[in-house]
Amino acid sequence: MGAPGFWENQETAQDVVRQLKAVKGVLDPAAALVKGQEDAAAMLELAREANDPEAYAELDKELIKLQEQLDAVELMTLLSGKNDACDCFFSIQAGAGGTEACDWAAMLLRMYLRYFERHDYKVSELARTDGEEAGIRSITLKVEGSYAMGYLSCERGVHRLVRISPFDANKRRHTSFAAVDVLPVLDELDVELKEAELDIVYFRRAAGAGGQNVNKVATAVRVKHIPTGMIVECVNERSQQQNKRVAMAILQSKIEQVKQAERDQELQKLYGDRGEIAWGNQIRSYVLDDRRVKDHRTNHETGQPEKVLDGDLQLFIEAELQRRAKSRKNG
């Protein structure tokens, strides 16, 4: 990066910066852990020499912090997938159920935006379709940050909500579904998209109400891959040509993911024949009137649904990463 002319080619330079960020994301926590251990050893020696209870108490506090750092580094060792270090395309799609499902999709969006904020992820909106009466029908985001794909891939699947409906005058219990899909932002793909197999539509539309940290834009491109029926829309960039490039990148990632699903039984459970999320394979249930959230893959459960819906998802994600690691080890 210090070489003369490094920044003359912005595309290449940004690629190197991304690589550096990924490497530092691995090395910096490990280096901090080693330094923390050395500092704690020095504090212990001083406490012994002075026989100072306050020094021992301070050391205890540092050891608690050190344990938290160690847990974080150990968690990173579980992110060993090919694309785990990548940024990702993150989408939410309301299921059947009209207004109820659209409202649930909007609740999920708020939950994830809170989670992204906690973990310092950069978020931009690529496409959004609002519900007719409330909520959102679908939304696609680009999420950038350390190991975004690795962590957020744990959220891929169908999310089930059970609650007393605020839209039902009779206050009946309703069940709603929404699907989350996560795709890596890949620099190089083996997928070739032929123009003859694409239906590309350019249009403009008013931007919807964006959430926190979400960019709002107006131009749009919709690309349909005719052989699979996959449709991708992008409204993020200032020009339609830029939107087309982003939409094509998402489409390529979706097709690449389906190809991987053919070789991966776990992904195959989540994707249908045409590469879409298959309804009925819920990974997690949010039962609000019974005050519980349960992950059906790991059996991790909490009785504080309001905290989960406010973005407190890390324990669910960690449990899924540990389950995957155990599954790989046993498999």
C-alpha positions as CSV (number, residue, x, y, z in Angstrom):
1,M,0.0,0.0,0.0
2,G,3.0,2.3,0.5
3,A,4.2,1.8,-3.1
4,P,4.2,4.8,-5.5
5,G,1.1,4.9,-7.6
6,F,-0.8,2.5,-5.4
7,W,-4.0,4.6,-5.4
8,E,-3.9,5.3,-9.1
9,N,-6.0,2.1,-9.8
10,Q,-8.8,2.6,-7.3
11,E,-10.4,-0.9,-8.0
12,T,-7.2,-2.7,-7.3
13,A,-6.3,-0.5,-4.4
14,Q,-9.7,-1.2,-2.7
15,D,-9.3,-4.9,-3.3
16,V,-6.0,-4.8,-1.4
17,V,-7.5,-2.7,1.4
18,R,-10.3,-5.3,1.7
19,Q,-7.6,-8.1,1.9
20,L,-5.7,-6.1,4.6
21,K,-8.9,-5.6,6.6
22,A,-9.6,-9.4,6.5
23,V,-6.1,-10.2,7.6
24,K,-6.1,-7.6,10.4
25,G,-9.4,-9.0,11.5
26,V,-7.7,-12.3,12.3
27,L,-4.3,-11.0,13.5
28,D,-5.3,-8.1,15.6
29,P,-7.5,-10.0,18.1
30,A,-4.8,-12.7,18.5
31,A,-2.1,-10.1,19.0
32,A,-4.3,-8.3,21.6
33,L,-4.8,-11.6,23.4
34,V,-1.1,-12.2,23.6
35,K,-0.4,-8.7,24.9
36,G,-3.2,-9.0,27.4
37,Q,-1.7,-12.3,28.7
38,E,1.7,-10.6,29.1
39,D,0.2,-7.6,30.9
40,A,-1.7,-9.9,33.2
41,A,1.5,-11.8,34.1
42,A,3.2,-8.6,34.9
43,M,0.3,-7.5,37.1
44,L,0.4,-10.8,38.9
45,E,4.1,-10.4,39.7
46,L,3.6,-6.9,41.0
47,A,0.6,-7.9,43.1
48,R,2.7,-10.8,44.7
49,E,5.6,-8.5,45.4
50,A,3.4,-5.8,47.1
51,N,1.0,-8.4,48.5
52,D,-1.7,-5.8,47.6
53,P,-5.4,-6.9,47.7
54,E,-6.4,-4.0,45.5
55,A,-3.9,-5.1,42.9
56,Y,-5.3,-8.7,43.0
57,A,-8.8,-7.3,42.5
58,E,-7.7,-5.2,39.5
59,L,-6.0,-8.3,38.1
60,D,-9.3,-10.3,38.5
61,K,-11.0,-7.6,36.4
62,E,-8.3,-7.9,33.7
63,L,-8.6,-11.7,33.6
64,I,-12.3,-11.4,33.0
65,K,-11.7,-9.1,30.1
66,L,-9.0,-11.5,28.8
67,Q,-11.4,-14.5,29.0
68,E,-13.9,-12.5,26.9
69,Q,-11.1,-11.8,24.3
70,L,-10.2,-15.5,24.3
71,D,-13.8,-16.5,23.8
72,A,-14.0,-14.2,20.8
73,V,-10.8,-15.5,19.3
74,E,-12.0,-19.1,19.8
75,L,-15.2,-18.2,18.1
76,M,-13.3,-16.9,15.1
77,T,-11.7,-20.3,14.7
78,L,-15.1,-21.7,13.9
79,L,-15.4,-19.3,10.9
80,S,-13.4,-21.5,8.6
81,G,-15.7,-21.6,5.6
82,K,-14.5,-20.6,2.1
83,N,-16.4,-17.3,2.1
84,D,-16.8,-16.6,5.8
85,A,-14.5,-13.5,5.6
86,C,-16.5,-12.0,2.8
87,D,-19.0,-9.2,2.9
88,C,-22.5,-10.3,2.1
89,F,-25.8,-9.7,0.4
90,F,-28.5,-10.0,3.1
91,S,-32.2,-10.3,2.2
92,I,-35.5,-10.7,4.0
93,Q,-38.6,-12.0,2.2
94,A,-42.1,-12.0,3.7
95,G,-44.0,-15.3,3.5
96,A,-47.6,-16.0,2.9
97,G,-50.0,-14.1,5.1
98,G,-50.4,-10.6,3.7
99,T,-50.0,-7.8,6.2
100,E,-49.0,-10.1,9.1
101,A,-46.1,-11.5,7.2
102,C,-45.0,-8.0,5.9
103,D,-45.1,-6.7,9.4
104,W,-43.0,-9.6,10.6
105,A,-40.4,-9.0,7.8
106,A,-40.2,-5.3,9.0
107,M,-39.7,-6.5,12.6
108,L,-36.8,-8.8,11.4
109,L,-35.3,-5.9,9.5
110,R,-35.3,-3.7,12.6
111,M,-33.8,-6.6,14.6
112,Y,-30.9,-7.1,12.2
113,L,-30.2,-3.4,11.8
114,R,-29.8,-3.3,15.6
115,Y,-27.4,-6.3,15.4
116,F,-25.4,-4.7,12.5
117,E,-25.1,-1.5,14.5
118,R,-23.8,-3.3,17.6
119,H,-21.1,-5.0,15.5
120,D,-20.1,-1.9,13.5
121,Y,-21.2,-3.3,10.1
122,K,-21.7,-0.9,7.2
123,V,-25.2,-1.4,5.6
124,S,-26.6,-0.1,2.3
125,E,-30.0,-0.8,0.8
126,L,-30.0,-2.4,-2.6
127,A,-33.7,-3.0,-3.1
128,R,-36.9,-2.7,-1.2
129,T,-40.6,-3.5,-1.7
130,D,-43.0,-2.2,0.9
131,G,-46.1,-4.1,2.0
132,E,-49.4,-2.7,0.8
133,E,-50.7,-1.9,4.3
134,A,-47.7,-2.2,6.6
135,G,-44.2,-3.6,6.8
136,I,-42.1,-4.8,3.9
137,R,-42.6,-7.5,1.3
138,S,-38.9,-7.8,0.7
139,I,-35.6,-6.1,1.1
140,T,-32.0,-6.7,0.0
141,L,-29.0,-5.2,1.8
142,K,-25.3,-5.2,1.4
143,V,-23.5,-5.8,4.7
144,E,-19.8,-5.0,5.0
145,G,-17.7,-5.9,8.0
146,S,-15.4,-8.4,9.6
147,Y,-16.6,-11.9,8.8
148,A,-20.1,-10.6,7.9
149,M,-20.8,-13.7,5.7
150,G,-19.6,-16.2,8.3
151,Y,-21.7,-14.8,11.1
152,L,-24.8,-13.9,9.2
153,S,-24.9,-17.2,7.3
154,C,-26.1,-18.6,10.6
155,E,-29.4,-16.6,10.1
156,R,-30.2,-18.1,6.7
157,G,-33.5,-19.8,6.7
158,V,-37.2,-19.4,7.7
159,H,-38.1,-17.4,10.8
160,R,-41.5,-18.1,12.4
161,L,-43.4,-15.6,14.5
162,V,-46.4,-16.6,16.8
163,R,-48.2,-13.7,18.5
164,I,-51.6,-12.2,19.3
165,S,-52.1,-10.2,16.1
166,P,-52.2,-6.4,16.4
167,F,-54.1,-6.4,13.1
168,D,-56.9,-8.8,14.2
169,A,-59.8,-7.0,15.9
170,N,-60.7,-10.3,17.6
171,K,-57.1,-10.6,19.1
172,R,-56.6,-14.0,17.8
173,R,-53.2,-15.8,17.7
174,H,-51.5,-15.7,14.3
175,T,-48.4,-17.4,12.8
176,S,-46.3,-15.6,10.3
177,F,-43.2,-16.6,8.3
178,A,-40.3,-14.7,6.7
179,A,-37.2,-16.0,5.1
180,V,-33.6,-14.7,5.4
181,D,-31.1,-15.3,2.7
182,V,-27.4,-14.5,2.9
183,L,-25.0,-14.6,-0.1
184,P,-21.3,-13.8,-0.2
185,V,-20.0,-10.8,-2.1
186,L,-17.5,-12.6,-4.3
187,D,-14.7,-11.0,-6.4
188,E,-14.3,-14.0,-8.8
189,L,-17.1,-16.3,-9.9
190,D,-17.1,-19.3,-12.2
191,V,-20.7,-18.5,-13.1
192,E,-21.2,-17.1,-16.7
193,L,-24.4,-15.2,-17.4
194,K,-25.4,-15.3,-21.0
195,E,-27.3,-12.2,-22.2
196,A,-29.8,-14.5,-24.0
197,E,-30.7,-16.0,-20.7
198,L,-31.4,-12.6,-19.0
199,D,-34.4,-10.4,-18.9
200,I,-33.2,-6.9,-17.9
201,V,-35.6,-4.1,-17.1
202,Y,-34.5,-0.5,-16.3
203,F,-36.9,1.7,-14.4
204,R,-37.2,4.5,-11.8
205,R,-39.2,4.5,-8.6
206,A,-39.5,6.5,-5.4
207,A,-37.3,5.3,-2.5
208,G,-39.1,3.8,0.5
209,A,-38.6,4.8,4.1
210,G,-35.1,3.6,5.0
211,G,-34.0,2.3,8.3
212,Q,-31.0,3.5,10.3
213,N,-27.7,3.3,8.3
214,V,-29.6,2.5,5.1
215,N,-29.1,4.5,2.0
216,K,-32.2,5.6,0.1
217,V,-32.1,5.9,-3.7
218,A,-34.4,6.1,-6.7
219,T,-32.9,4.4,-9.9
220,A,-33.5,0.7,-10.4
221,V,-32.7,-2.4,-12.4
222,R,-34.4,-5.7,-12.4
223,V,-32.6,-8.8,-13.8
224,K,-34.3,-12.1,-14.3
225,H,-32.3,-15.3,-15.0
226,I,-34.7,-17.1,-17.3
227,P,-33.5,-20.7,-16.8
228,T,-33.9,-20.6,-13.0
229,G,-36.5,-18.0,-12.7
230,M,-34.4,-16.0,-10.2
231,I,-35.1,-12.3,-10.1
232,V,-32.7,-9.7,-8.6
233,E,-33.4,-6.0,-8.2
234,C,-31.0,-3.2,-7.3
235,V,-31.7,0.5,-6.6
236,N,-28.6,1.4,-4.6
237,E,-26.3,3.1,-7.1
238,R,-26.7,6.5,-8.7
239,S,-26.7,5.2,-12.3
240,Q,-28.6,2.3,-13.8
241,Q,-25.4,0.8,-15.2
242,Q,-24.0,0.6,-11.7
243,N,-27.2,-0.9,-10.5
244,K,-26.9,-3.5,-13.3
245,R,-23.4,-4.5,-12.2
246,V,-24.5,-5.0,-8.6
247,A,-27.6,-6.9,-9.6
248,M,-25.5,-9.2,-11.8
249,A,-23.1,-9.8,-8.9
250,I,-26.0,-10.8,-6.6
251,L,-27.5,-13.0,-9.3
252,Q,-24.1,-14.7,-9.9
253,S,-23.7,-15.3,-6.1
254,K,-27.2,-16.8,-6.0
255,I,-26.5,-19.2,-8.8
256,E,-23.1,-20.1,-7.2
257,Q,-24.8,-20.7,-3.9
258,V,-27.3,-23.1,-5.6
259,K,-24.4,-25.0,-7.2
260,Q,-22.8,-25.3,-3.8
261,A,-26.1,-26.6,-2.4
262,E,-25.9,-29.5,-4.9
263,R,-22.8,-30.5,-3.0
264,D,-23.9,-29.5,0.5
265,Q,-26.8,-31.3,2.1
266,E,-27.3,-28.6,4.7
267,L,-27.8,-25.9,2.1
268,Q,-29.9,-28.2,0.1
269,K,-32.4,-28.3,2.9
270,L,-32.8,-24.5,2.7
271,Y,-32.9,-24.1,-1.1
272,G,-35.7,-25.3,-3.3
273,D,-35.3,-26.6,-6.9
274,R,-35.2,-23.1,-8.3
275,G,-32.8,-21.7,-5.8
276,E,-35.3,-19.9,-3.5
277,I,-35.7,-20.3,0.2
278,A,-38.1,-23.3,0.9
279,W,-40.9,-22.5,3.2
280,G,-41.5,-24.9,6.1
281,N,-37.8,-25.2,7.1
282,Q,-38.0,-22.8,10.0
283,I,-34.7,-22.4,11.9
284,R,-36.1,-20.3,14.7
285,S,-39.5,-19.6,16.4
286,Y,-40.3,-16.4,18.1
287,V,-43.4,-17.0,20.3
288,L,-44.2,-13.7,21.8
289,D,-47.3,-14.6,23.9
290,D,-45.4,-17.4,25.5
291,R,-42.3,-15.2,25.9
292,R,-39.7,-17.5,24.3
293,V,-37.4,-17.7,21.3
294,K,-36.1,-21.1,20.3
295,D,-33.6,-22.1,17.6
296,H,-34.6,-25.5,16.2
297,R,-31.1,-26.4,15.0
298,T,-29.3,-25.9,18.3
299,N,-32.1,-25.9,20.8
300,H,-30.7,-22.7,22.2
301,E,-33.6,-20.8,23.8
302,T,-34.3,-17.6,25.7
303,G,-37.3,-16.3,27.6
304,Q,-36.5,-12.7,26.7
305,P,-37.9,-12.2,23.2
306,E,-37.7,-8.4,23.4
307,K,-33.9,-8.5,23.8
308,V,-33.6,-10.8,20.7
309,L,-35.9,-8.5,18.7
310,D,-33.7,-5.6,19.8
311,G,-30.6,-7.3,18.1
312,D,-29.3,-9.5,20.9
313,L,-28.5,-12.4,18.5
314,Q,-24.9,-13.3,19.2
315,L,-25.6,-16.3,21.5
316,F,-27.9,-17.8,18.8
317,I,-25.2,-17.3,16.2
318,E,-22.4,-18.7,18.4
319,A,-24.5,-21.8,19.1
320,E,-25.0,-22.4,15.4
321,L,-21.3,-22.0,14.6
322,Q,-20.5,-24.5,17.3
323,R,-23.1,-26.9,16.0
324,R,-21.6,-26.6,12.5
325,A,-18.1,-27.2,13.8
326,K,-19.3,-30.3,15.7
327,S,-21.1,-31.5,12.6
328,R,-18.0,-31.1,10.4
329,K,-15.9,-32.9,13.0
330,N,-18.3,-35.8,13.2
331,G,-19.0,-35.9,9.5
